[in-house]
Amino acid sequence: MSKMFRISLPDGTVREMPAGSTPADVAAAIGPGLAKAALAARVNGEVRDIMRPFEEDAELALITARDEKDALELVRHDYAHVLAEAVQKLYPGTQITFGPATDDGFYYDFAPAADRGPFTDEDLPAIEEMMRKVIAADEPLIREVWKREDVRDFFARTGETFKSEWVMELPADQTITMYRSGNGDDAWMDLCRGPHLASTGKLDPQAFKLTRVSGAYWRGDPKNPMLSRIYGTAWLNKKQLAEHLTRLEEAGKRDHRKLGQAMDLFHLQAEAHGSVFWHPKGFLIWRQLEAYMRRKLDAAGYLEVKTPQVMDARQWEKSGHWGKYRENMFVIPDEVPNTEDEGPLVSDDAEWMALKPMNCPAHVLIFKQGITSYRELPLRMAEFGCCHRNEPHGALHGIMRVRQFTQDDAHIFCREDQLVQEVRDFCDLLDGIYRDLGFDNYAVKLALRPDKRFGSEAMWDQAEAELREAVVSSGRATEEFGWEELPGEGAFYAPKLEFHLTDAIGRTWQVGTIQSDRVLPERLDASYVAEDGERHRPVMLHRAILGTFERFIGILIEHYAGNLPLWLTPVQAVVATIVSDADGYANEVAATLQKAGFRVEADTRNEKINYKVREHSLAKVPLLLVVGKREAEEGTVAVRRLGSEERQQVLSLDEAIAMLRAEATPPDLR
């Protein structure tokens, strides 16, 4: 008699299935509709191929397109493999490397044959056509467990030097799996952990699009060979793809790099990789945002500090960053470099220092100056601190991902009995700021302990529970706030709450965070005198709301498509003349508005008014105050709003000042 496995389903029912049965067999036993819809299976919590046999009694949940997150990751992974198969069919001699799913699609890295050269965007249509042929062939995707040495030998025989190198470096206890697309000698093979769909035909041939080609180094190391990375976007159906392409088109119009140039806000150049050159208009936005944040922090009881840019490496060793984060730090010798033409610039005896990648250790050093009593806690220490992180050149992106940045950083030193209330208060502060800045929709996530971490299990249990309690008690652990727990995504020293904004076109941005840390106060010997007269460790809450000024300003530019709220915009209005007879009046109006505290310019150039309107619209000036001979005689202005289809509004100068005052006042001062 065949051995039977007990398969428990989400509805509480249990099915007896013979050994050798698969999740697909369970789906078929339940009904033909589910058998057709099931894409994969979650077996004892692990996502698996639907054709992989059960190995024991198991809890089973079948994954369909309704389980969108899991389904999207599965199909994107499969599209990546189909891409690799298509490329090798079209261009024999191409070597394959890696091909993961991404947030909106997939990519695969290739080493083209030496006589062919790198792939280009012109190759994409032919590759797409071949991908559709692979999908139409509906070849089964078959999981096989191989010995590590057999995989190495297989790839060595077929000329796949990258794969044969990589397989020997996988963990010794990892099961090595190969996936076969099709049967027979012509089957296409790849090293992959899986899981995959049952066959290539499960993919929608109209639900993907290859988007671009870029260069990428093997294993991310510039010393290694350059590969061709082909990107694609992939979805569950054609409708989702069309919606995404529309979003991409809209995102292209909102690209902060293009708008930053059109609005004359900033620029970047090779002489300072990853650092921003802020122009006067761009820095006006920064100053307004910083002044707003400073007022909010002052009102919330924060004390602002300023700490050094460079600190001794020994301090970073004590904090743990030297061991965990050194590759991302800019390290400098604490000695005068050799100025002669021979010999090394830095001696072997040099002491090392580093540009700070974060502010936290320096804030602990301030906390330790003097004796702190429990009565002085909580101590909320804020800094708009300039930091540096050694990001790879290929990862840099406009002002969104940079090497030099300024955080709206703060650390709260508190007693354990104060922690939950402090986190609640932070959540309320953050909520008000986001809404003031035009973001009514955000999600709250709890990032839990990573595999590599400092501290005891009991400490992590307590820290995670406290953050969870704070969100629950604040009323934000709900579907409305996208509440979710993220296993393994905490920092090496603390769990954290993450706050993800949703912008005007539906994209999400992780910006705010608060981390509950007991490790750093211990490592850096921070303490306070408690009510019992003994020294105790404070809990250190690391928190940011904007994240960094650079990235948040980029998000604001794209969210508003450059049409920023009047209080933030660098030029709030331009007084533009229709005829030269109104030049004097235009200058008077501009001077009056400037004296009233508004950022206003006069445009009295000898150009047609339509030209001026178009030019200032491209520069995203929100208000155009048009004046001609009639307005000069009557003491009025004709107001045109950026992006408005409504007819212009004629106001007296006093009415225009009142309107500007109402709209240009920062939200916290209204």
Buried (B, 14 or more C-beta within 10 A) or exposed (E): EEEEBEBBBEEEEEBEBEEEBBBBBBBBEBEEEBBEBBBBBBBBEEBBBBBBBBEEBBBBBBBBBEBEEBBBBBBBBBBBBBBBBBBBBBBEEBBBBBBEBBEBBBBBBBBBEEEEEBBEEEBBEEBBEBBBBBBEEEBBBBBEEBEBEEBBBBBEEEEBBBBBBBBEEBEEEEEBBBBBBBEEEEBBBBBBEBBBBBBBBBBBBBBBBBBEBBEBBBBEEEEEEEBBBBBBBBBBEEEBBBEBBEBBEBBEEBBBBBBBEEBBBBEBEEEEEBBBEBBEBBBBBBEBBBEBBBEBBEEBEBEEBEBEEEBBBEBBBBBBBBEBBBEBBBBBBEBEEEEEEEEEEBEEEBEBBBBBBBBBBBBBBBBBEEEBEBEEBBBBBBBBBBBBBBBBEEEBBBBBBBBBBBBBBBBBBBBEEBBBEBBBBBBEBBBBBBEBBBBEBBBBBBBBBBEEBBBEEEBBEBBBEBBBBBBBBBEBBEEEBBBBEEEEBBBBBBBBBBBBBBBBBEBBBBBBBBBBBBBBBBBBEBBBBBEEEEEBBBBBBBBBBBBBBBBBBBBBBBBBBBBBBBBBBBBBBBBBBBEEEBBEBBBBBBEBBEEBEBBBBBBBEEEEBEEBBEBBBEBBBBBBBBBBBEBBEEEBBBBBEBEEEEEBBBBEBEBBBEBBEEBBEBBBEE
